[in-house]
Amino acid sequence: MHEKFISNTKYELEKKGIKGGEPIIDSLVSDLFRGEILNTFTCVTCERQTKKKEHCFNLSLDVEKNCSLRHCIERYSIKELLNKQDKFYCETCNAK
């Protein structure tokens, strides 16, 4: 949806003779649609926490019938245990 918004906005700017509107459009789209996700990783050996922020423009939520948006977001943000190749290297205790 926001791709069509960008395309339409660029067209309207160019139609009015305004060139180079890219930074304005990117800022407007970012202001309207960009969110931030904070991922927290906890080492199971030493319990050190590492936090990483990521920008996003959408969330892929599993939507179930008769389920609230709050419930979907809570399920999206549930803790999960990383196994085998998905594990992160801990710089504190050198564990993986």
C-alpha positions in Angstrom: 0.0 0.0 0.0 2.7 2.5 0.9 4.5 1.7 -2.5 1.5 3.1 -4.3 1.4 6.1 -2.0 5.1 6.8 -2.8 4.4 6.4 -6.6 1.4 8.7 -6.5 3.2 11.3 -4.4 6.3 11.3 -6.8 3.9 11.7 -9.7 2.1 14.6 -8.1 5.4 16.4 -7.2 6.8 15.9 -10.8 3.4 17.1 -12.3 3.9 20.4 -10.3 7.5 20.7 -11.5 9.1 19.7 -8.2 12.1 17.5 -8.8 14.2 15.6 -6.3 11.3 15.1 -3.8 12.8 11.8 -2.7 14.0 12.9 0.8 10.6 14.5 1.5 8.7 11.4 0.4 11.0 9.0 2.3 10.6 11.1 5.4 6.8 11.3 5.1 6.5 7.5 4.5 8.9 6.8 7.4 6.9 9.1 9.6 3.7 7.4 8.7 4.6 3.8 8.4 7.9 3.0 10.1 7.9 1.2 13.4 10.7 -0.1 15.7 11.1 -3.6 17.1 13.4 -4.2 20.1 14.8 -7.7 20.1 16.3 -8.9 23.4 18.6 -11.9 23.4 19.5 -13.6 26.8 22.4 -16.0 27.1 21.2 -19.2 28.8 24.7 -19.7 30.3 25.6 -16.4 31.9 22.2 -14.5 31.5 23.8 -11.5 29.7 21.2 -9.6 27.7 21.9 -8.1 24.3 19.3 -5.7 22.8 19.0 -4.9 19.1 16.6 -2.3 17.5 15.3 -2.9 14.0 13.2 -0.6 11.9 10.2 -2.1 10.2 7.3 -1.1 8.0 5.0 -4.0 8.8 4.5 -7.0 11.2 3.7 -10.5 10.0 1.1 -11.5 12.6 -0.7 -14.8 12.6 -4.4 -13.9 12.7 -6.9 -16.4 14.0 -10.6 -16.3 13.7 -12.3 -14.4 16.6 -8.9 -13.2 17.9 -8.1 -9.7 19.1 -5.2 -7.6 17.7 -3.8 -7.4 21.2 -3.7 -11.2 21.4 -1.9 -11.4 18.0 0.7 -8.9 19.0 1.2 -10.8 22.4 1.8 -14.0 20.4 4.2 -12.2 18.1 6.3 -11.0 21.0 6.4 -14.3 23.0 9.8 -15.5 24.2 11.4 -18.3 22.2 14.4 -20.5 22.8 16.9 -20.6 19.9 18.4 -24.0 19.2 21.4 -25.4 17.3 22.3 -23.2 14.3 20.0 -20.4 15.4 21.9 -19.8 18.7 23.8 -16.5 19.1 27.4 -16.3 20.3 27.8 -14.7 23.7 30.8 -12.4 23.9 30.8 -12.5 27.7 31.1 -16.2 28.3 32.0 -17.4 24.8 29.0 -19.8 24.8 26.8 -20.5 21.8 
